[in-house]
Amino acid sequence: MESVLHDIVPLSTILTLFLFLPWLIFHYVMKVRDSRRLDEESRVLFEETVHRVEHVQERVHTLERILDAEVPGWRERV
């Protein structure tokens, strides 16, 4: 029984140092990378959304100019 305990302690130490610990470090490194990637994706999505909003804003401004020219006083009716 005592011999088994003497064998288990070094084995468990080796497994912990060379398997569990690297796995744990790798796991959290990947989590950090994924969170950064998500932030990058969010930034790109935000920039695309801003671009689309600016485009829609230009279109609305153009439509308002057309209405001002063709239908005077349309703003008071709305």
PyMOL Python script that loads the backbone (N, CA, C, O; Angstrom):
from pymol import cmd

cmd.read_pdbstr("""\
ATOM      1  N   MET A   1       0.826  -1.193   0.000  1.00  0.00           N
ATOM      2  CA  MET A   1       0.000   0.000   0.000  1.00  0.00           C
ATOM      3  C   MET A   1       0.871   1.258   0.000  1.00  0.00           C
ATOM      4  O   MET A   1       0.610   2.207  -0.739  1.00  0.00           O
ATOM      5  N   GLU A   2       1.872   1.250   0.811  1.00  0.00           N
ATOM      6  CA  GLU A   2       2.763   2.390   0.906  1.00  0.00           C
ATOM      7  C   GLU A   2       3.523   2.601  -0.404  1.00  0.00           C
ATOM      8  O   GLU A   2       3.819   3.736  -0.776  1.00  0.00           O
ATOM      9  N   SER A   3       3.830   1.535  -1.085  1.00  0.00           N
ATOM     10  CA  SER A   3       4.526   1.617  -2.364  1.00  0.00           C
ATOM     11  C   SER A   3       3.639   2.274  -3.423  1.00  0.00           C
ATOM     12  O   SER A   3       4.118   3.046  -4.255  1.00  0.00           O
ATOM     13  N   VAL A   4       2.373   1.966  -3.384  1.00  0.00           N
ATOM     14  CA  VAL A   4       1.432   2.552  -4.343  1.00  0.00           C
ATOM     15  C   VAL A   4       1.340   4.061  -4.129  1.00  0.00           C
ATOM     16  O   VAL A   4       1.307   4.821  -5.096  1.00  0.00           O
ATOM     17  N   LEU A   5       1.298   4.493  -2.890  1.00  0.00           N
ATOM     18  CA  LEU A   5       1.245   5.922  -2.591  1.00  0.00           C
ATOM     19  C   LEU A   5       2.508   6.634  -3.050  1.00  0.00           C
ATOM     20  O   LEU A   5       2.453   7.761  -3.540  1.00  0.00           O
ATOM     21  N   HIS A   6       3.629   5.977  -2.889  1.00  0.00           N
ATOM     22  CA  HIS A   6       4.884   6.571  -3.342  1.00  0.00           C
ATOM     23  C   HIS A   6       4.914   6.702  -4.863  1.00  0.00           C
ATOM     24  O   HIS A   6       5.576   7.594  -5.393  1.00  0.00           O
ATOM     25  N   ASP A   7       4.212   5.831  -5.562  1.00  0.00           N
ATOM     26  CA  ASP A   7       4.156   5.905  -7.019  1.00  0.00           C
ATOM     27  C   ASP A   7       3.116   6.914  -7.498  1.00  0.00           C
ATOM     28  O   ASP A   7       3.310   7.562  -8.527  1.00  0.00           O
ATOM     29  N   ILE A   8       2.039   7.050  -6.777  1.00  0.00           N
ATOM     30  CA  ILE A   8       0.943   7.923  -7.194  1.00  0.00           C
ATOM     31  C   ILE A   8       1.316   9.402  -7.063  1.00  0.00           C
ATOM     32  O   ILE A   8       0.986  10.199  -7.941  1.00  0.00           O
ATOM     33  N   VAL A   9       1.978   9.766  -6.014  1.00  0.00           N
ATOM     34  CA  VAL A   9       2.323  11.173  -5.791  1.00  0.00           C
ATOM     35  C   VAL A   9       3.210  11.724  -6.911  1.00  0.00           C
ATOM     36  O   VAL A   9       2.885  12.778  -7.457  1.00  0.00           O
ATOM     37  N   PRO A  10       4.301  11.072  -7.275  1.00  0.00           N
ATOM     38  CA  PRO A  10       5.105  11.614  -8.386  1.00  0.00           C
ATOM     39  C   PRO A  10       4.349  11.593  -9.717  1.00  0.00           C
ATOM     40  O   PRO A  10       4.471  12.514 -10.525  1.00  0.00           O
ATOM     41  N   LEU A  11       3.581  10.552  -9.929  1.00  0.00           N
ATOM     42  CA  LEU A  11       2.811  10.460 -11.167  1.00  0.00           C
ATOM     43  C   LEU A  11       1.785  11.587 -11.258  1.00  0.00           C
ATOM     44  O   LEU A  11       1.647  12.224 -12.302  1.00  0.00           O
ATOM     45  N   SER A  12       1.081  11.825 -10.181  1.00  0.00           N
ATOM     46  CA  SER A  12       0.085  12.900 -10.193  1.00  0.00           C
ATOM     47  C   SER A  12       0.753  14.269 -10.339  1.00  0.00           C
ATOM     48  O   SER A  12       0.204  15.162 -10.983  1.00  0.00           O
ATOM     49  N   THR A  13       1.909  14.430  -9.754  1.00  0.00           N
ATOM     50  CA  THR A  13       2.648  15.685  -9.895  1.00  0.00           C
ATOM     51  C   THR A  13       3.070  15.902 -11.344  1.00  0.00           C
ATOM     52  O   THR A  13       2.932  17.002 -11.878  1.00  0.00           O
ATOM     53  N   ILE A  14       3.574  14.872 -11.963  1.00  0.00           N
ATOM     54  CA  ILE A  14       3.997  14.959 -13.366  1.00  0.00           C
ATOM     55  C   ILE A  14       2.799  15.251 -14.269  1.00  0.00           C
ATOM     56  O   ILE A  14       2.879  16.097 -15.160  1.00  0.00           O
ATOM     57  N   LEU A  15       1.704  14.557 -14.040  1.00  0.00           N
ATOM     58  CA  LEU A  15       0.506  14.796 -14.842  1.00  0.00           C
ATOM     59  C   LEU A  15      -0.006  16.222 -14.665  1.00  0.00           C
ATOM     60  O   LEU A  15      -0.410  16.874 -15.627  1.00  0.00           O
ATOM     61  N   THR A  16       0.018  16.685 -13.443  1.00  0.00           N
ATOM     62  CA  THR A  16      -0.444  18.043 -13.178  1.00  0.00           C
ATOM     63  C   THR A  16       0.444  19.065 -13.875  1.00  0.00           C
ATOM     64  O   THR A  16      -0.057  20.002 -14.498  1.00  0.00           O
ATOM     65  N   LEU A  17       1.741  18.894 -13.776  1.00  0.00           N
ATOM     66  CA  LEU A  17       2.658  19.866 -14.360  1.00  0.00           C
ATOM     67  C   LEU A  17       2.673  19.851 -15.885  1.00  0.00           C
ATOM     68  O   LEU A  17       2.768  20.902 -16.519  1.00  0.00           O
ATOM     69  N   PHE A  18       2.579  18.672 -16.465  1.00  0.00           N
ATOM     70  CA  PHE A  18       2.750  18.567 -17.909  1.00  0.00           C
ATOM     71  C   PHE A  18       1.455  18.401 -18.701  1.00  0.00           C
ATOM     72  O   PHE A  18       1.471  18.498 -19.928  1.00  0.00           O
ATOM     73  N   LEU A  19       0.357  18.158 -18.034  1.00  0.00           N
ATOM     74  CA  LEU A  19      -0.915  18.031 -18.746  1.00  0.00           C
ATOM     75  C   LEU A  19      -1.936  19.065 -18.292  1.00  0.00           C
ATOM     76  O   LEU A  19      -2.422  19.864 -19.092  1.00  0.00           O
ATOM     77  N   PHE A  20      -2.248  19.044 -17.037  1.00  0.00           N
ATOM     78  CA  PHE A  20      -3.315  19.903 -16.549  1.00  0.00           C
ATOM     79  C   PHE A  20      -2.945  21.384 -16.597  1.00  0.00           C
ATOM     80  O   PHE A  20      -3.730  22.200 -17.078  1.00  0.00           O
ATOM     81  N   LEU A  21      -1.786  21.730 -16.115  1.00  0.00           N
ATOM     82  CA  LEU A  21      -1.372  23.130 -16.071  1.00  0.00           C
ATOM     83  C   LEU A  21      -1.269  23.748 -17.475  1.00  0.00           C
ATOM     84  O   LEU A  21      -1.798  24.840 -17.685  1.00  0.00           O
ATOM     85  N   PRO A  22      -0.615  23.097 -18.435  1.00  0.00           N
ATOM     86  CA  PRO A  22      -0.600  23.669 -19.797  1.00  0.00           C
ATOM     87  C   PRO A  22      -2.002  23.768 -20.404  1.00  0.00           C
ATOM     88  O   PRO A  22      -2.323  24.741 -21.087  1.00  0.00           O
ATOM     89  N   TRP A  23      -2.825  22.762 -20.151  1.00  0.00           N
ATOM     90  CA  TRP A  23      -4.190  22.817 -20.670  1.00  0.00           C
ATOM     91  C   TRP A  23      -4.929  24.020 -20.088  1.00  0.00           C
ATOM     92  O   TRP A  23      -5.624  24.732 -20.814  1.00  0.00           O
ATOM     93  N   LEU A  24      -4.785  24.247 -18.802  1.00  0.00           N
ATOM     94  CA  LEU A  24      -5.454  25.361 -18.137  1.00  0.00           C
ATOM     95  C   LEU A  24      -4.969  26.701 -18.700  1.00  0.00           C
ATOM     96  O   LEU A  24      -5.777  27.590 -18.967  1.00  0.00           O
ATOM     97  N   ILE A  25      -3.686  26.841 -18.876  1.00  0.00           N
ATOM     98  CA  ILE A  25      -3.133  28.077 -19.439  1.00  0.00           C
ATOM     99  C   ILE A  25      -3.634  28.274 -20.869  1.00  0.00           C
ATOM    100  O   ILE A  25      -4.072  29.366 -21.229  1.00  0.00           O
ATOM    101  N   PHE A  26      -3.570  27.235 -21.671  1.00  0.00           N
ATOM    102  CA  PHE A  26      -4.034  27.310 -23.054  1.00  0.00           C
ATOM    103  C   PHE A  26      -5.514  27.676 -23.118  1.00  0.00           C
ATOM    104  O   PHE A  26      -5.926  28.479 -23.954  1.00  0.00           O
ATOM    105  N   HIS A  27      -6.292  27.096 -22.251  1.00  0.00           N
ATOM    106  CA  HIS A  27      -7.731  27.362 -22.209  1.00  0.00           C
ATOM    107  C   HIS A  27      -8.000  28.853 -22.000  1.00  0.00           C
ATOM    108  O   HIS A  27      -8.792  29.441 -22.737  1.00  0.00           O
ATOM    109  N   TYR A  28      -7.365  29.463 -21.027  1.00  0.00           N
ATOM    110  CA  TYR A  28      -7.613  30.870 -20.743  1.00  0.00           C
ATOM    111  C   TYR A  28      -6.984  31.800 -21.777  1.00  0.00           C
ATOM    112  O   TYR A  28      -7.512  32.882 -22.034  1.00  0.00           O
ATOM    113  N   VAL A  29      -5.882  31.399 -22.361  1.00  0.00           N
ATOM    114  CA  VAL A  29      -5.311  32.190 -23.454  1.00  0.00           C
ATOM    115  C   VAL A  29      -6.289  32.224 -24.624  1.00  0.00           C
ATOM    116  O   VAL A  29      -6.485  33.275 -25.234  1.00  0.00           O
ATOM    117  N   MET A  30      -6.894  31.106 -24.938  1.00  0.00           N
ATOM    118  CA  MET A  30      -7.871  31.058 -26.029  1.00  0.00           C
ATOM    119  C   MET A  30      -9.110  31.884 -25.700  1.00  0.00           C
ATOM    120  O   MET A  30      -9.682  32.514 -26.590  1.00  0.00           O
ATOM    121  N   LYS A  31      -9.527  31.892 -24.456  1.00  0.00           N
ATOM    122  CA  LYS A  31     -10.678  32.714 -24.063  1.00  0.00           C
ATOM    123  C   LYS A  31     -10.377  34.196 -24.275  1.00  0.00           C
ATOM    124  O   LYS A  31     -11.227  34.944 -24.759  1.00  0.00           O
ATOM    125  N   VAL A  32      -9.181  34.613 -23.918  1.00  0.00           N
ATOM    126  CA  VAL A  32      -8.794  36.012 -24.111  1.00  0.00           C
ATOM    127  C   VAL A  32      -8.757  36.341 -25.598  1.00  0.00           C
ATOM    128  O   VAL A  32      -9.238  37.397 -26.010  1.00  0.00           O
ATOM    129  N   ARG A  33      -8.195  35.453 -26.401  1.00  0.00           N
ATOM    130  CA  ARG A  33      -8.151  35.683 -27.853  1.00  0.00           C
ATOM    131  C   ARG A  33      -9.554  35.767 -28.437  1.00  0.00           C
ATOM    132  O   ARG A  33      -9.829  36.629 -29.272  1.00  0.00           O
ATOM    133  N   ASP A  34     -10.436  34.884 -28.008  1.00  0.00           N
ATOM    134  CA  ASP A  34     -11.806  34.910 -28.503  1.00  0.00           C
ATOM    135  C   ASP A  34     -12.503  36.211 -28.131  1.00  0.00           C
ATOM    136  O   ASP A  34     -13.248  36.768 -28.937  1.00  0.00           O
ATOM    137  N   SER A  35     -12.272  36.691 -26.933  1.00  0.00           N
ATOM    138  CA  SER A  35     -12.911  37.941 -26.526  1.00  0.00           C
ATOM    139  C   SER A  35     -12.370  39.108 -27.350  1.00  0.00           C
ATOM    140  O   SER A  35     -13.126  40.016 -27.696  1.00  0.00           O
ATOM    141  N   ARG A  36     -11.085  39.100 -27.668  1.00  0.00           N
ATOM    142  CA  ARG A  36     -10.526  40.142 -28.531  1.00  0.00           C
ATOM    143  C   ARG A  36     -11.102  40.049 -29.931  1.00  0.00           C
ATOM    144  O   ARG A  36     -11.422  41.066 -30.546  1.00  0.00           O
ATOM    145  N   ARG A  37     -11.234  38.847 -30.428  1.00  0.00           N
ATOM    146  CA  ARG A  37     -11.789  38.650 -31.761  1.00  0.00           C
ATOM    147  C   ARG A  37     -13.218  39.161 -31.801  1.00  0.00           C
ATOM    148  O   ARG A  37     -13.623  39.804 -32.770  1.00  0.00           O
ATOM    149  N   LEU A  38     -13.965  38.886 -30.780  1.00  0.00           N
ATOM    150  CA  LEU A  38     -15.337  39.366 -30.718  1.00  0.00           C
ATOM    151  C   LEU A  38     -15.356  40.887 -30.688  1.00  0.00           C
ATOM    152  O   LEU A  38     -16.198  41.514 -31.332  1.00  0.00           O
ATOM    153  N   ASP A  39     -14.435  41.479 -29.949  1.00  0.00           N
ATOM    154  CA  ASP A  39     -14.356  42.928 -29.920  1.00  0.00           C
ATOM    155  C   ASP A  39     -14.038  43.483 -31.302  1.00  0.00           C
ATOM    156  O   ASP A  39     -14.588  44.509 -31.701  1.00  0.00           O
ATOM    157  N   GLU A  40     -13.158  42.814 -32.030  1.00  0.00           N
ATOM    158  CA  GLU A  40     -12.822  43.240 -33.385  1.00  0.00           C
ATOM    159  C   GLU A  40     -14.043  43.108 -34.290  1.00  0.00           C
ATOM    160  O   GLU A  40     -14.319  44.001 -35.092  1.00  0.00           O
ATOM    161  N   GLU A  41     -14.770  42.011 -34.168  1.00  0.00           N
ATOM    162  CA  GLU A  41     -15.985  41.825 -34.960  1.00  0.00           C
ATOM    163  C   GLU A  41     -17.018  42.889 -34.612  1.00  0.00           C
ATOM    164  O   GLU A  41     -17.692  43.412 -35.499  1.00  0.00           O
ATOM    165  N   SER A  42     -17.144  43.208 -33.345  1.00  0.00           N
ATOM    166  CA  SER A  42     -18.088  44.239 -32.916  1.00  0.00           C
ATOM    167  C   SER A  42     -17.691  45.599 -33.482  1.00  0.00           C
ATOM    168  O   SER A  42     -18.547  46.381 -33.894  1.00  0.00           O
ATOM    169  N   ARG A  43     -16.396  45.874 -33.498  1.00  0.00           N
ATOM    170  CA  ARG A  43     -15.921  47.146 -34.037  1.00  0.00           C
ATOM    171  C   ARG A  43     -16.236  47.252 -35.525  1.00  0.00           C
ATOM    172  O   ARG A  43     -16.691  48.295 -35.996  1.00  0.00           O
ATOM    173  N   VAL A  44     -15.993  46.176 -36.260  1.00  0.00           N
ATOM    174  CA  VAL A  44     -16.280  46.166 -37.696  1.00  0.00           C
ATOM    175  C   VAL A  44     -17.776  46.339 -37.932  1.00  0.00           C
ATOM    176  O   VAL A  44     -18.182  47.107 -38.804  1.00  0.00           O
ATOM    177  N   LEU A  45     -18.590  45.638 -37.167  1.00  0.00           N
ATOM    178  CA  LEU A  45     -20.040  45.767 -37.297  1.00  0.00           C
ATOM    179  C   LEU A  45     -20.486  47.191 -36.987  1.00  0.00           C
ATOM    180  O   LEU A  45     -21.345  47.737 -37.679  1.00  0.00           O
ATOM    181  N   PHE A  46     -19.911  47.787 -35.961  1.00  0.00           N
ATOM    182  CA  PHE A  46     -20.247  49.165 -35.602  1.00  0.00           C
ATOM    183  C   PHE A  46     -19.900  50.118 -36.740  1.00  0.00           C
ATOM    184  O   PHE A  46     -20.698  50.989 -37.086  1.00  0.00           O
ATOM    185  N   GLU A  47     -18.711  49.958 -37.324  1.00  0.00           N
ATOM    186  CA  GLU A  47     -18.304  50.833 -38.425  1.00  0.00           C
ATOM    187  C   GLU A  47     -19.219  50.667 -39.635  1.00  0.00           C
ATOM    188  O   GLU A  47     -19.562  51.654 -40.286  1.00  0.00           O
ATOM    189  N   GLU A  48     -19.616  49.441 -39.943  1.00  0.00           N
ATOM    190  CA  GLU A  48     -20.546  49.212 -41.051  1.00  0.00           C
ATOM    191  C   GLU A  48     -21.890  49.867 -40.768  1.00  0.00           C
ATOM    192  O   GLU A  48     -22.503  50.451 -41.661  1.00  0.00           O
ATOM    193  N   THR A  49     -22.344  49.768 -39.532  1.00  0.00           N
ATOM    194  CA  THR A  49     -23.622  50.367 -39.156  1.00  0.00           C
ATOM    195  C   THR A  49     -23.562  51.886 -39.272  1.00  0.00           C
ATOM    196  O   THR A  49     -24.500  52.507 -39.770  1.00  0.00           O
ATOM    197  N   VAL A  50     -22.477  52.480 -38.820  1.00  0.00           N
ATOM    198  CA  VAL A  50     -22.317  53.934 -38.936  1.00  0.00           C
ATOM    199  C   VAL A  50     -22.326  54.341 -40.404  1.00  0.00           C
ATOM    200  O   VAL A  50     -22.950  55.337 -40.769  1.00  0.00           O
ATOM    201  N   HIS A  51     -21.643  53.581 -41.239  1.00  0.00           N
ATOM    202  CA  HIS A  51     -21.616  53.887 -42.673  1.00  0.00           C
ATOM    203  C   HIS A  51     -23.024  53.823 -43.267  1.00  0.00           C
ATOM    204  O   HIS A  51     -23.407  54.693 -44.048  1.00  0.00           O
ATOM    205  N   ARG A  52     -23.784  52.811 -42.904  1.00  0.00           N
ATOM    206  CA  ARG A  52     -25.151  52.682 -43.421  1.00  0.00           C
ATOM    207  C   ARG A  52     -26.044  53.813 -42.926  1.00  0.00           C
ATOM    208  O   ARG A  52     -26.860  54.337 -43.683  1.00  0.00           O
ATOM    209  N   VAL A  53     -25.894  54.187 -41.675  1.00  0.00           N
ATOM    210  CA  VAL A  53     -26.694  55.288 -41.128  1.00  0.00           C
ATOM    211  C   VAL A  53     -26.372  56.584 -41.864  1.00  0.00           C
ATOM    212  O   VAL A  53     -27.278  57.353 -42.187  1.00  0.00           O
ATOM    213  N   GLU A  54     -25.095  56.832 -42.130  1.00  0.00           N
ATOM    214  CA  GLU A  54     -24.714  58.034 -42.875  1.00  0.00           C
ATOM    215  C   GLU A  54     -25.317  58.012 -44.274  1.00  0.00           C
ATOM    216  O   GLU A  54     -25.769  59.042 -44.773  1.00  0.00           O
ATOM    217  N   HIS A  55     -25.327  56.851 -44.903  1.00  0.00           N
ATOM    218  CA  HIS A  55     -25.905  56.718 -46.244  1.00  0.00           C
ATOM    219  C   HIS A  55     -27.408  57.005 -46.207  1.00  0.00           C
ATOM    220  O   HIS A  55     -27.922  57.732 -47.057  1.00  0.00           O
ATOM    221  N   VAL A  56     -28.101  56.444 -45.239  1.00  0.00           N
ATOM    222  CA  VAL A  56     -29.547  56.676 -45.112  1.00  0.00           C
ATOM    223  C   VAL A  56     -29.809  58.149 -44.816  1.00  0.00           C
ATOM    224  O   VAL A  56     -30.763  58.730 -45.334  1.00  0.00           O
ATOM    225  N   GLN A  57     -28.971  58.747 -43.990  1.00  0.00           N
ATOM    226  CA  GLN A  57     -29.125  60.165 -43.667  1.00  0.00           C
ATOM    227  C   GLN A  57     -28.986  61.023 -44.928  1.00  0.00           C
ATOM    228  O   GLN A  57     -29.747  61.974 -45.111  1.00  0.00           O
ATOM    229  N   GLU A  58     -28.036  60.703 -45.789  1.00  0.00           N
ATOM    230  CA  GLU A  58     -27.873  61.424 -47.055  1.00  0.00           C
ATOM    231  C   GLU A  58     -29.111  61.263 -47.933  1.00  0.00           C
ATOM    232  O   GLU A  58     -29.563  62.222 -48.558  1.00  0.00           O
ATOM    233  N   ARG A  59     -29.653  60.061 -47.978  1.00  0.00           N
ATOM    234  CA  ARG A  59     -30.839  59.818 -48.802  1.00  0.00           C
ATOM    235  C   ARG A  59     -32.038  60.607 -48.287  1.00  0.00           C
ATOM    236  O   ARG A  59     -32.788  61.183 -49.074  1.00  0.00           O
ATOM    237  N   VAL A  60     -32.219  60.634 -46.973  1.00  0.00           N
ATOM    238  CA  VAL A  60     -33.335  61.388 -46.397  1.00  0.00           C
ATOM    239  C   VAL A  60     -33.168  62.876 -46.709  1.00  0.00           C
ATOM    240  O   VAL A  60     -34.133  63.557 -47.056  1.00  0.00           O
ATOM    241  N   HIS A  61     -31.947  63.369 -46.584  1.00  0.00           N
ATOM    242  CA  HIS A  61     -31.687  64.777 -46.894  1.00  0.00           C
ATOM    243  C   HIS A  61     -32.016  65.075 -48.360  1.00  0.00           C
ATOM    244  O   HIS A  61     -32.613  66.107 -48.667  1.00  0.00           O
ATOM    245  N   THR A  62     -31.626  64.170 -49.262  1.00  0.00           N
ATOM    246  CA  THR A  62     -31.931  64.340 -50.681  1.00  0.00           C
ATOM    247  C   THR A  62     -33.434  64.338 -50.919  1.00  0.00           C
ATOM    248  O   THR A  62     -33.943  65.174 -51.666  1.00  0.00           O
ATOM    249  N   LEU A  63     -34.148  63.411 -50.293  1.00  0.00           N
ATOM    250  CA  LEU A  63     -35.607  63.363 -50.442  1.00  0.00           C
ATOM    251  C   LEU A  63     -36.261  64.633 -49.902  1.00  0.00           C
ATOM    252  O   LEU A  63     -37.221  65.130 -50.490  1.00  0.00           O
ATOM    253  N   GLU A  64     -35.760  65.153 -48.807  1.00  0.00           N
ATOM    254  CA  GLU A  64     -36.314  66.394 -48.259  1.00  0.00           C
ATOM    255  C   GLU A  64     -36.088  67.563 -49.215  1.00  0.00           C
ATOM    256  O   GLU A  64     -36.964  68.414 -49.368  1.00  0.00           O
ATOM    257  N   ARG A  65     -34.919  67.613 -49.858  1.00  0.00           N
ATOM    258  CA  ARG A  65     -34.661  68.681 -50.830  1.00  0.00           C
ATOM    259  C   ARG A  65     -35.599  68.562 -52.023  1.00  0.00           C
ATOM    260  O   ARG A  65     -36.108  69.568 -52.516  1.00  0.00           O
ATOM    261  N   ILE A  66     -35.832  67.331 -52.491  1.00  0.00           N
ATOM    262  CA  ILE A  66     -36.752  67.119 -53.613  1.00  0.00           C
ATOM    263  C   ILE A  66     -38.154  67.558 -53.223  1.00  0.00           C
ATOM    264  O   ILE A  66     -38.824  68.251 -53.988  1.00  0.00           O
ATOM    265  N   LEU A  67     -38.602  67.158 -52.039  1.00  0.00           N
ATOM    266  CA  LEU A  67     -39.940  67.556 -51.588  1.00  0.00           C
ATOM    267  C   LEU A  67     -40.041  69.067 -51.410  1.00  0.00           C
ATOM    268  O   LEU A  67     -41.068  69.658 -51.745  1.00  0.00           O
ATOM    269  N   ASP A  68     -38.992  69.701 -50.887  1.00  0.00           N
ATOM    270  CA  ASP A  68     -39.009  71.159 -50.741  1.00  0.00           C
ATOM    271  C   ASP A  68     -39.174  71.833 -52.094  1.00  0.00           C
ATOM    272  O   ASP A  68     -39.865  72.846 -52.199  1.00  0.00           O
ATOM    273  N   ALA A  69     -38.546  71.284 -53.134  1.00  0.00           N
ATOM    274  CA  ALA A  69     -38.620  71.880 -54.467  1.00  0.00           C
ATOM    275  C   ALA A  69     -39.958  71.603 -55.143  1.00  0.00           C
ATOM    276  O   ALA A  69     -40.501  72.480 -55.815  1.00  0.00           O
ATOM    277  N   GLU A  70     -40.498  70.396 -54.974  1.00  0.00           N
ATOM    278  CA  GLU A  70     -41.700  70.012 -55.712  1.00  0.00           C
ATOM    279  C   GLU A  70     -42.995  70.219 -54.935  1.00  0.00           C
ATOM    280  O   GLU A  70     -44.042  70.442 -55.542  1.00  0.00           O
ATOM    281  N   VAL A  71     -42.948  70.150 -53.624  1.00  0.00           N
ATOM    282  CA  VAL A  71     -44.157  70.284 -52.807  1.00  0.00           C
ATOM    283  C   VAL A  71     -43.866  71.296 -51.686  1.00  0.00           C
ATOM    284  O   VAL A  71     -43.578  70.912 -50.552  1.00  0.00           O
ATOM    285  N   PRO A  72     -43.945  72.578 -52.017  1.00  0.00           N
ATOM    286  CA  PRO A  72     -43.673  73.577 -50.981  1.00  0.00           C
ATOM    287  C   PRO A  72     -44.675  73.447 -49.824  1.00  0.00           C
ATOM    288  O   PRO A  72     -45.861  73.201 -50.044  1.00  0.00           O
ATOM    289  N   GLY A  73     -44.195  73.609 -48.625  1.00  0.00           N
ATOM    290  CA  GLY A  73     -45.059  73.550 -47.451  1.00  0.00           C
ATOM    291  C   GLY A  73     -45.382  72.146 -46.974  1.00  0.00           C
ATOM    292  O   GLY A  73     -46.263  71.970 -46.132  1.00  0.00           O
ATOM    293  N   TRP A  74     -44.698  71.158 -47.488  1.00  0.00           N
ATOM    294  CA  TRP A  74     -44.995  69.775 -47.068  1.00  0.00           C
ATOM    295  C   TRP A  74     -44.636  69.548 -45.604  1.00  0.00           C
ATOM    296  O   TRP A  74     -45.221  68.687 -44.947  1.00  0.00           O
ATOM    297  N   ARG A  75     -43.693  70.303 -45.102  1.00  0.00           N
ATOM    298  CA  ARG A  75     -43.273  70.112 -43.708  1.00  0.00           C
ATOM    299  C   ARG A  75     -44.374  70.526 -42.740  1.00  0.00           C
ATOM    300  O   ARG A  75     -44.524  69.920 -41.679  1.00  0.00           O
ATOM    301  N   GLU A  76     -45.133  71.534 -43.086  1.00  0.00           N
ATOM    302  CA  GLU A  76     -46.210  71.985 -42.205  1.00  0.00           C
ATOM    303  C   GLU A  76     -47.357  70.979 -42.167  1.00  0.00           C
ATOM    304  O   GLU A  76     -48.086  70.899 -41.178  1.00  0.00           O
ATOM    305  N   ARG A  77     -47.516  70.216 -43.239  1.00  0.00           N
ATOM    306  CA  ARG A  77     -48.603  69.225 -43.306  1.00  0.00           C
ATOM    307  C   ARG A  77     -48.279  67.955 -42.535  1.00  0.00           C
ATOM    308  O   ARG A  77     -49.177  67.202 -42.158  1.00  0.00           O
ATOM    309  N   VAL A  78     -47.011  67.723 -42.307  1.00  0.00           N
ATOM    310  CA  VAL A  78     -46.621  66.462 -41.657  1.00  0.00           C
ATOM    311  C   VAL A  78     -46.771  66.528 -40.194  1.00  0.00           C
ATOM    312  O   VAL A  78     -46.486  65.553 -39.499  1.00  0.00           O
TER     313      VAL A  78
END
""", "prot")
cmd.dss("prot")
cmd.show_as("cartoon", "prot")
cmd.util.cbc("prot")
cmd.orient("prot")
